[in-house]
């Protein structure tokens, strides 16, 4: 995600629609990506993305720049996605939804690359499906998005020791699965 200037955020917080549209343009793919990794469902990720930007629009005036906008955005996106997961049925972890298909050209190299990418996405999806939503959120933010423990703590509004604990348990779950030799 590109950096969003303080003055653009301030303009948007005063009701400047063009400034808010610029924020949306700069952050929408980032929000969708995080939401998709947490929810594991393209339709739910779209819904989460819409909800996030409504929340940003309604609450941007209360943003005080105590943390970075990106951290605030992580917090809103992750919490919104976790709330969607908690409201969903219990089989959400078993359901695999690949609404976003790779568009492969007739070129065999492109087709091979597309197949490899699809396999990698399926493997990542099945590994993340082994984790509970709280662990999944921490793993996504740490291992995929590259946040440090303090940033994850701020983004999820949890104690840094809780972050460590969830990451440890998530890694143990994944390692135990790997030691059994199971293929997700």
Secondary structure, DSSP 8 states (H G I E B T S, - for coil): -----HHHHHHHHTT-HHHHHHHHHHHHHHHHHHHHHHH--HHHHHHHHHHHHHHHHHHGGG--SSS-HHHHHHHHHHHHHHHHHHHS-GGGGT-----S-----S-HHHHHHHHHHHHHHHHHHHHHHTS-HHHHHHHIIIIIS---HHHHHHHHT--HHHHHHHHHHHHHHHHHHHHHT---
